[in-house]
Amino acid sequence: MKIKCPKCDEGAELASDFSVVRCEHCNLDMSYGEYVKFVAHNVAKYSDILGDYSGSTEGESAGTLDEWD
């Protein structure tokens, strides 16, 4: 699946099993989890997606970006 590379803004490839993100333009090669974290830390409007990885967040906050480092 094609996605936007977080480093060079070109087209990157997300593996069909969501295991890895690779960009031929800038040689990006990271796991999908690392990609999500990278985007969340570098694109302010996506910072809330870290909560998707914290399990059930009902009645709780997902914490701050600093807590996820």
URTA-V623615 format. One record per helix or strand of 3 or more residues. SS is the DSSP state (a for helix, b for strand). FROM is the first residue (numbers start at 1). TO is the last residue. If there is no record, write none. Layout:
SS;FROM;TO / SS;FROM;TO
This chain:
b;2;4 / b;11;14 / b;20;23 / b;28;31 / a;32;42 / a;44;53 / a;65;68
